[in-house]
Amino acid sequence: MAHNILVVGGNGFIGSAVCRAALSRGMTVTSISSSGRPFRTPKGHAPAWTSKVTWLKADALDPPSYAHLLPSTTAVVHTLGTLFEDTGYKEAIRTGDVGGVVSSFLKSLSGGRVGGGNPLQESQKSGATYETLNRDAALRVCESFASYASGSSSPKKTFVYVSAEDIFRPFVPARYIETKREAERGINDIALSHPGVRAAYIRPSLVYHSHIRPLTTPFATLLDLSATLHRSAPNGVPTPSGIFRLLSEAGRTADKTPSPQSEFDVPPSPFASMANAMVVPPIHVDHVGEAICKVLQDENVDGVVNVSRMRELIGWVDKGNAHANVEGTT
């Protein structure tokens, strides 16, 4: 099958990795973003591969701005999203500005919503950037894309949503992961009502790159060490992750909160998120891009794709890495 893919936010951190991986597999790649500019490295360079991507300006919340691309598109990869509502953190991470990251973190905790790199800035009508960037944009694109999927055609048209593993609470507001899950649930409903659409939800943990985002490397090292130590702990020996899960369950029982009913539900306690962070290893951005391309090429892959599944798809076991069996949890 000839793949003609549309990457929403292809000039971003994960989006650019998807573009590179797709081109290496012979796919035709178009990127849309609010600026329409090609990807640039932190030093402002345009890698050679960027000349092979069609870079267009469009607004994910405004389907008419990209609807003309959808009839010939076989797959959409939606990479837009924000970790903090003050989106200036993205540029701060890219440039290694620790103070800028801390500032965005504090503004998010205090409810401050300042711009600075919002990929939907032109269409942003309110301050609810979690809802707009993490949920609404993806739903608008998916609805528009699904309208061009004819019946139960085979192969199906594929919609890939870059979501996230629940590992950042309480350091990141709960609305971050809640809006990610709301988007997944909405996309799932759209796919169920359109037999010609296959949907997959990519759930990476901490995504790192030593050159493009150098600030992520120390945290990735610590999380990888934690996952390794937990994996090697003897059965029956209490682990920090296990203790946090017990605290989470105890709080749920005390509050009489029902257990999550589906894979799209978020456990109410941040202890569950902290437990996940200790056992789910980080993942390199190039591996995320590679795994997404594997999903595009394999019609049998749909639903939630966590870190363990991503590593399996890219042949991590064949590469001799012993971390292949680490499982992420919701």
Secondary structure, DSSP 8 states (H G I E B T S, - for coil): ---EEEEETTTSHHHHHHHHHHHHTT-EEEEEESS------TTS---GGGGGSEEEE--TT-GGGTGGGGGG-SEEEE----SSSSTTHHHHHHHT-HHHHHHHHHHHHTT----SS-TTTTT--SS-HIIIIIIIHHHHHHHHHHTTS-TT-SS-EEEEEE---S--TTTS-HHHHHHHHHHHHHHHHHHHH-TTEEEEEE--SSEEBTTTBTTHHHHHHHHHHHHHHHHHS-TT---HHHHHHHHHHHHHHHHT-----STT---S-HHHHHHHHHHS--EEHHHHHHHHHHHHH-TT--EEE-HHHHHHHTTTTTTT-GGGG-----
